[in-house]
Amino acid sequence: MTAARKTLLAATLCLLAFSTAGHAQTASQETANAPFTPMLGQEGKDVIWVPTPQELVDLMLDMAELKPDDTLVDLGSGDGRTVISAAQRGIRAHGIEYNPDMVALSNSAARTAGVADRVSFKQADIFESDFSSASVVTLFLLPNLNVKLRPTLLAMKPGTRVISNAFTMGDWEPDEVGETSKNCASYCKAYKWVIPANVQGTWTLNNGTLTLNQTYQKLDGTLNDGKTEHEVQEGRVLGTQVTFRANNQNYSATLNGGTLQGFLNGTTPFIATRAGTQR
């Protein structure tokens, strides 16, 4: 091979190597610039990512009984679909998500859906976040995480609705259970709790004393009418609404500060004052 041909071959190989390296660099840049796409089962801080079917999102929001002045917070908001769906129903909604790529994806999806002015997403740890101002909380977490969150949820304002996708809260029984079979093969149930007011203690009525023991939203205790002590039965607290039976009569009342004000058998007014409360 002549010297000229050797020189030409070397130049050709050099150009080919440069071209190949350029293509590899371009492909690498394109991969780096490609939009983030979440993968089913990808690892997160506390859970893996499993998308919620839109039909179950809709069911959860129906169960929440959204009102125009509600604020929803989704704990572990993933791709943002629950937050965005809530905003599409006209309320303000916020997502807390540990994965920053998911947060960016959610913000992009909110802009595409035209609800960016009603939503926000924050990259944060749900266990280190303050969401106490929410009136609706949604979540899709494992049972042990739900139980870990339980004290925080129970400290929220009475009447706050908590809706969990698929998983319960240990021995805190739900107030409502919903299920969908439409386009849903797994994780098709939703559970609802309404944060109960604290009504445990001794209450004074005009003609006796009411003693209430409370476990989550359930009540028992005694009603003493000055002559006989009657067992409190079927007692429940739903937000600030209290109902129970005693002496074969139905009591229903609303907690307002230190008083329970309501009706006996739906017609006779009564007021109970918590011990130590000034009227």
C-alpha positions as CSV (number, residue, x, y, z in Angstrom):
1,M,0.0,0.0,0.0
2,T,1.4,3.4,-1.0
3,A,2.0,6.1,1.5
4,A,-0.8,8.2,0.1
5,R,-3.3,5.3,0.5
6,K,-2.1,4.7,4.1
7,T,-2.7,8.4,4.8
8,L,-6.2,8.3,3.3
9,L,-7.2,5.2,5.2
10,A,-6.0,6.7,8.5
11,A,-7.9,9.9,7.8
12,T,-11.1,7.9,7.0
13,L,-10.8,5.8,10.2
14,C,-10.3,9.0,12.2
15,L,-13.4,10.6,10.6
16,L,-15.5,7.5,11.2
17,A,-14.4,7.4,14.9
18,F,-15.3,11.1,15.3
19,S,-18.7,10.6,13.6
20,T,-19.5,7.6,15.8
21,A,-18.5,9.4,19.0
22,G,-20.7,12.4,17.8
23,H,-23.7,10.1,17.3
24,A,-23.2,8.5,20.7
25,Q,-23.0,12.0,22.4
26,T,-26.1,13.1,20.6
27,A,-28.0,10.0,21.7
28,S,-26.8,10.5,25.2
29,Q,-28.0,14.1,25.2
30,E,-31.4,13.1,23.7
31,T,-31.8,10.6,26.5
32,A,-30.8,13.1,29.1
33,N,-33.3,15.6,27.7
34,A,-36.2,13.1,27.3
35,P,-39.2,13.8,29.5
36,F,-39.4,11.7,32.7
37,T,-41.6,8.7,32.4
38,P,-42.5,6.9,35.7
39,M,-42.2,3.1,35.7
40,L,-44.7,0.8,37.3
41,G,-43.1,-0.5,40.6
42,Q,-40.3,2.1,40.6
43,E,-38.8,2.6,44.1
44,G,-39.7,5.6,46.2
45,K,-38.7,6.7,49.7
46,D,-41.4,4.6,51.5
47,V,-43.4,2.8,48.8
48,I,-43.1,1.8,45.1
49,W,-45.1,3.7,42.5
50,V,-48.4,2.1,41.4
51,P,-50.7,4.4,39.4
52,T,-54.3,4.7,40.6
53,P,-57.0,3.9,38.0
54,Q,-58.9,7.1,37.2
55,E,-62.1,5.3,38.1
56,L,-60.9,4.9,41.6
57,V,-59.6,8.5,41.8
58,D,-63.1,9.6,40.8
59,L,-64.7,7.3,43.5
60,M,-62.3,8.6,46.2
61,L,-63.3,12.2,45.3
62,D,-66.9,11.3,45.3
63,M,-66.6,9.8,48.7
64,A,-64.8,13.0,49.9
65,E,-68.0,15.0,49.2
66,L,-66.0,17.9,48.0
67,K,-67.3,21.4,48.7
68,P,-66.2,24.7,47.0
69,D,-64.2,25.9,50.0
70,D,-62.3,22.6,50.5
71,T,-58.6,22.2,50.2
72,L,-57.3,18.7,49.3
73,V,-53.8,17.4,50.1
74,D,-52.6,14.2,48.5
75,L,-49.8,12.5,50.5
76,G,-47.4,10.8,48.1
77,S,-49.0,12.5,45.1
78,G,-47.0,10.5,42.4
79,D,-47.9,11.7,38.9
80,G,-50.4,14.2,40.3
81,R,-53.6,12.7,39.0
82,T,-55.6,12.9,42.2
83,V,-54.6,16.5,42.8
84,I,-55.4,17.4,39.2
85,S,-58.7,15.6,39.2
86,A,-59.7,17.4,42.4
87,A,-58.8,20.8,40.8
88,Q,-60.9,19.9,37.8
89,R,-63.8,19.7,40.2
90,G,-63.2,23.3,41.2
91,I,-61.3,23.1,44.5
92,R,-57.7,24.0,45.5
93,A,-55.4,20.9,45.8
94,H,-51.8,20.3,46.8
95,G,-49.5,17.3,46.4
96,I,-46.6,16.3,48.6
97,E,-44.2,14.0,46.8
98,Y,-40.6,12.9,47.6
99,N,-39.5,12.3,44.0
100,P,-38.5,15.6,42.3
101,D,-39.0,14.1,38.9
102,M,-42.6,13.2,39.8
103,V,-43.1,16.7,41.0
104,A,-41.9,18.2,37.7
105,L,-44.1,15.7,35.8
106,S,-47.1,16.7,37.9
107,N,-46.6,20.4,37.3
108,S,-46.4,19.8,33.6
109,A,-49.6,17.7,33.7
110,A,-51.4,20.4,35.6
111,R,-50.4,23.0,33.0
112,T,-51.7,20.7,30.2
113,A,-54.9,20.1,32.1
114,G,-55.4,23.9,32.6
115,V,-55.5,23.8,36.4
116,A,-52.1,25.1,37.3
117,D,-53.6,28.1,39.0
118,R,-55.5,25.8,41.5
119,V,-52.8,23.2,42.3
120,S,-49.3,23.1,43.8
121,F,-46.8,20.3,44.2
122,K,-44.0,20.2,46.8
123,Q,-41.0,17.9,46.9
124,A,-41.0,16.9,50.6
125,D,-41.2,14.1,53.1
126,I,-44.9,13.6,54.1
127,F,-43.8,12.8,57.7
128,E,-42.0,16.1,57.9
129,S,-44.7,18.2,56.3
130,D,-47.5,20.3,57.8
131,F,-50.8,19.7,56.0
132,S,-53.0,20.6,59.0
133,S,-54.9,23.2,57.0
134,A,-56.4,20.6,54.6
135,S,-60.1,19.7,54.8
136,V,-59.6,16.6,52.7
137,V,-56.6,14.2,52.8
138,T,-56.0,11.5,50.2
139,L,-53.3,8.8,50.3
140,F,-52.1,5.5,48.8
141,L,-49.7,4.2,51.3
142,L,-49.0,0.9,53.0
143,P,-50.9,0.0,56.2
144,N,-47.9,0.6,58.5
145,L,-47.4,4.0,57.0
146,N,-51.1,4.8,57.5
147,V,-50.8,3.8,61.1
148,K,-47.7,6.0,61.5
149,L,-49.7,8.9,60.1
150,R,-52.7,8.2,62.3
151,P,-51.8,10.5,65.3
152,T,-51.2,13.4,62.9
153,L,-54.6,12.8,61.1
154,L,-56.5,12.4,64.4
155,A,-55.1,15.8,65.5
156,M,-56.6,17.5,62.4
157,K,-59.8,19.6,62.5
158,P,-62.9,17.6,63.3
159,G,-64.8,16.9,60.1
160,T,-61.7,16.6,57.9
161,R,-62.2,13.7,55.5
162,V,-59.4,11.1,55.0
163,I,-59.7,8.9,51.9
164,S,-57.2,6.0,51.5
165,N,-56.7,4.0,48.4
166,A,-56.6,0.2,49.1
167,F,-55.3,0.2,52.7
168,T,-56.8,0.7,56.1
169,M,-55.7,2.4,59.4
170,G,-55.1,-0.6,61.7
171,D,-57.8,-0.8,64.4
172,W,-59.3,2.5,63.4
173,E,-62.4,1.3,61.4
174,P,-63.5,3.3,58.4
175,D,-66.7,5.3,58.4
176,E,-67.3,4.2,54.7
177,V,-65.9,1.7,52.2
178,G,-66.3,2.1,48.4
179,E,-65.2,-0.1,45.6
180,T,-65.1,0.0,41.8
181,S,-64.8,-2.8,39.3
182,K,-64.7,-0.5,36.2
183,N,-61.3,-0.7,34.5
184,C,-59.8,-1.9,37.8
185,A,-58.2,-5.3,38.4
186,S,-56.4,-4.6,41.7
187,Y,-56.4,-1.9,44.5
188,C,-60.0,-1.2,43.7
189,K,-61.2,-0.2,47.2
190,A,-61.3,3.1,49.0
191,Y,-61.7,3.8,52.7
192,K,-63.1,6.9,54.3
193,W,-62.7,8.3,57.8
194,V,-64.1,11.6,59.1
195,I,-61.9,13.0,61.8
196,P,-63.9,12.8,65.1
197,A,-64.1,15.6,67.7
198,N,-62.9,14.7,71.2
199,V,-66.0,14.3,73.3
200,Q,-64.7,12.0,75.9
201,G,-65.4,13.0,79.5
202,T,-68.2,13.9,81.8
203,W,-71.1,16.1,80.7
204,T,-73.8,17.7,82.8
205,L,-77.4,17.8,81.6
206,N,-80.3,19.5,83.3
207,N,-81.5,16.3,84.8
208,G,-78.4,14.2,85.1
209,T,-74.8,13.3,84.1
210,L,-73.5,11.8,80.8
211,T,-70.1,10.0,80.9
212,L,-68.6,9.2,77.5
213,N,-65.7,7.0,76.7
214,Q,-64.3,7.4,73.2
215,T,-62.2,5.1,71.0
216,Y,-61.7,6.8,67.6
217,Q,-65.2,7.6,66.4
218,K,-67.0,5.1,68.7
219,L,-68.6,5.9,72.1
220,D,-69.8,4.1,75.1
221,G,-70.4,5.1,78.7
222,T,-73.3,5.9,81.0
223,L,-76.2,8.3,81.3
224,N,-77.4,8.9,84.9
225,D,-80.8,10.6,85.1
226,G,-80.5,11.1,88.9
227,K,-82.4,7.9,89.6
228,T,-81.0,5.2,87.3
229,E,-77.8,4.7,85.4
230,H,-78.3,3.7,81.7
231,E,-75.7,2.3,79.3
232,V,-74.7,4.4,76.3
233,Q,-75.2,2.3,73.2
234,E,-74.5,2.8,69.4
235,G,-72.5,5.9,70.2
236,R,-70.6,7.5,67.3
237,V,-68.9,10.8,66.5
238,L,-68.8,12.0,62.9
239,G,-66.8,15.2,62.8
240,T,-68.7,17.3,65.4
241,Q,-71.9,15.3,65.2
242,V,-72.6,13.0,68.1
243,T,-75.3,10.3,68.2
244,F,-76.1,7.6,70.8
245,R,-78.9,5.6,72.5
246,A,-79.6,5.5,76.2
247,N,-82.7,4.3,78.1
248,N,-84.2,3.4,74.7
249,Q,-84.1,6.9,73.5
250,N,-82.1,8.5,70.7
251,Y,-79.8,11.4,71.2
252,S,-78.2,13.5,68.5
253,A,-76.1,16.6,69.1
254,T,-73.5,18.9,67.7
255,L,-70.3,19.8,69.6
256,N,-69.9,23.6,69.9
257,G,-66.9,24.4,72.2
258,G,-67.7,23.0,75.6
259,T,-71.4,22.1,74.9
260,L,-73.3,19.4,73.1
261,Q,-76.5,20.9,71.8
262,G,-79.1,18.7,70.1
263,F,-82.4,16.8,70.3
264,L,-83.8,13.8,72.2
265,N,-85.8,11.6,69.8
266,G,-85.5,14.3,67.2
267,T,-87.9,16.7,68.9
268,T,-87.0,17.5,72.5
269,P,-84.0,20.0,72.8
270,F,-81.2,19.2,75.2
271,I,-77.9,20.8,76.1
272,A,-74.9,19.0,77.8
273,T,-72.0,20.9,79.2
274,R,-68.6,19.4,79.6
275,A,-67.4,19.3,83.2
276,G,-65.3,22.4,84.0
277,T,-66.8,24.5,81.1
278,Q,-68.4,27.8,82.0
279,R,-71.8,28.4,80.4
